[in-house]
Amino acid sequence: MWSDNQLTRKLKIQYPIIQAGMAGSTTPQLVAAVSESGGLGSIGAGYYTAQQLLEDITQVRQLTKKPFAVNIFVPSQQSTTNNQIEHMNAWLKPYRRALKLEEPVININERQTFERAIDIIIDQQIKVCSFTFGIPNTDTIKRLKNAGITVIGTATSVDEAIANERAGIDIIVAQGSEAGGHRGSFLKLGPKEHEAMIGTMSLVPQIVDAVTVPVIAAGGIMDGRGVLASLVLGASGVQMGTAFLTSSDSKASPLLRESIINSKETDTVVTKTFSGKYARGINNQFIEDMQQYPDIIPEYPIQNQLTNLIRKEAAKRGNKELTHMWSGQSPRLATTLNASALMSKIVNQIDTLLSGV
Ligand SMILES: Cc1cc2nc3c(=O)[nH]c(=O)nc-3n(C[C@H](O)[C@H](O)[C@H](O)COP(=O)(O)O)c2cc1C
């Protein structure tokens, strides 16, 4: 049986299909629907306060008894100067003026939010905790594992995968460059970081060969063909973001959902302009304008906060030119099916593909 492997046994799920924890875009309904359908739903808690995380956990538990994950961001050191922030604020002034917005107050409390989320995940006896943007410290990993929680990390290169395994991470998501949303990169990927974009087909087997823990393929996977291909490459499962983002259960705005459905594979770019970290989304005016920006873009989470209100207000007004439109490189394969119909479709497609072998 294709779905019975070390990953599904470890996570106690029926199918090796994980819905990516997409910060800002998951709903308890989406998470519960995927888990109820035999996959693993994930709460995208990267931007959540403790209160919001607790509320989502409670709501998911009202909808399913099955395991689900919580996904959070590992805080990073950043070295942005006040000068860089001032320059960016000056550059963003015309956008703020057009949308009638004030300059935001920067408030970096990533570390505190992260520690609080870890406490909640342990207190609430969540079964699976997944991370992006780095590896938590040894103490945090120990606390989670001692509490019986399975820990998943993200890697965009073989070195990042090895670092995850060495740190004691149980399962590694191999995130190829096709992936929508933020890249989980945390090590320097070479002199031209932006060009070291390893696709899923290359990354997965190279990571599988380099580590002993189960590997989950991510990036551009939208249907049964992608799942089966990933298993053939040696992955034990897949993590899908964009495919669940356009499902009717996600928090995506109708604007974003329609834009993805109507996009081509050539429409997305990888950009640092919205948040200070590389992320893949549909190209638009803001990204194009920022090509002219003469200074260094502040690092995450500063740039994220500097552009936050602009993006929110633009989205509210239905303006897709000034907000982030995250999507992976396979938008032509996106559907508007609800999450449980999507899960059934994928599983049926795999069964059909295998029956012809
Ligand atoms: C809208 C969106 C938000 C995302 N947010 C997160 C996140 O909060 N945490 C995370 O680990 N990955 C996040 N990702 C990346 C996914 O984990 C995954 O790598 C990616 O979606 C796979 O590529 P695909 O979109 O082509 O399926 C996000 C992806 C999207 C599309």
The ligand as an SDF file (V2000), in Angstrom:
LIG
                    3D

 31 33  0  0  0  0  0  0  0  0999 V2000
    0.4220   31.3880    1.2940 C   0  0  0  0  0  0  0  0  0  0  0  0
    1.5530   30.5630    1.8000 C   0  0  0  0  0  0  0  0  0  0  0  0
    2.0020   30.7500    3.0990 C   0  0  0  0  0  0  0  0  0  0  0  0
    3.0340   29.9510    3.5980 C   0  0  0  0  0  0  0  0  0  0  0  0
    3.3930   30.1020    4.9100 N   0  0  0  0  0  0  0  0  0  0  0  0
    4.2390   29.1950    5.4650 C   0  0  0  0  0  0  0  0  0  0  0  0
    4.4380   29.1750    6.8720 C   0  0  0  0  0  0  0  0  0  0  0  0
    3.8660   29.9740    7.6200 O   0  0  0  0  0  0  0  0  0  0  0  0
    5.2680   28.2280    7.3780 N   0  0  0  0  0  0  0  0  0  0  0  0
    5.8980   27.2910    6.5750 C   0  0  0  0  0  0  0  0  0  0  0  0
    6.6110   26.4280    7.0920 O   0  0  0  0  0  0  0  0  0  0  0  0
    5.7260   27.3160    5.2400 N   0  0  0  0  0  0  0  0  0  0  0  0
    4.9020   28.2270    4.6760 C   0  0  0  0  0  0  0  0  0  0  0  0
    4.6780   28.1940    3.3240 N   0  0  0  0  0  0  0  0  0  0  0  0
    5.4650   27.2600    2.4610 C   0  0  0  0  0  0  0  0  0  0  0  0
    4.9020   25.8450    2.5190 C   0  0  0  0  0  0  0  0  0  0  0  0
    5.2850   25.2210    3.7130 O   0  0  0  0  0  0  0  0  0  0  0  0
    5.3920   24.9590    1.3650 C   0  0  0  0  0  0  0  0  0  0  0  0
    6.7940   24.8950    1.3920 O   0  0  0  0  0  0  0  0  0  0  0  0
    4.9610   25.4270   -0.0120 C   0  0  0  0  0  0  0  0  0  0  0  0
    3.6260   25.8460    0.0070 O   0  0  0  0  0  0  0  0  0  0  0  0
    5.1230   24.3070   -0.9940 C   0  0  0  0  0  0  0  0  0  0  0  0
    4.9440   24.7450   -2.3040 O   0  0  0  0  0  0  0  0  0  0  0  0
    3.5030   24.8410   -3.0250 P   0  0  0  0  0  0  0  0  0  0  0  0
    2.9230   26.1250   -2.5520 O   0  0  0  0  0  0  0  0  0  0  0  0
    3.8280   24.8420   -4.4820 O   0  0  0  0  0  0  0  0  0  0  0  0
    2.7040   23.6520   -2.5720 O   0  0  0  0  0  0  0  0  0  0  0  0
    3.6580   28.9850    2.7770 C   0  0  0  0  0  0  0  0  0  0  0  0
    3.1960   28.8070    1.4730 C   0  0  0  0  0  0  0  0  0  0  0  0
    2.1640   29.5720    0.9760 C   0  0  0  0  0  0  0  0  0  0  0  0
    1.6830   29.3290   -0.4300 C   0  0  0  0  0  0  0  0  0  0  0  0
  1  2  1  0
  2  3  1  0
  2 30  2  0
  3  4  2  0
  4  5  1  0
  4 28  1  0
  5  6  2  0
  6  7  1  0
  6 13  1  0
  7  8  2  0
  7  9  1  0
  9 10  1  0
 10 11  2  0
 10 12  1  0
 12 13  2  0
 13 14  1  0
 14 15  1  0
 14 28  1  0
 15 16  1  0
 16 17  1  0
 16 18  1  0
 18 19  1  0
 18 20  1  0
 20 21  1  0
 20 22  1  0
 22 23  1  0
 23 24  1  0
 24 25  2  0
 24 26  1  0
 24 27  1  0
 28 29  2  0
 29 30  1  0
 30 31  1  0
M  END
$$$$
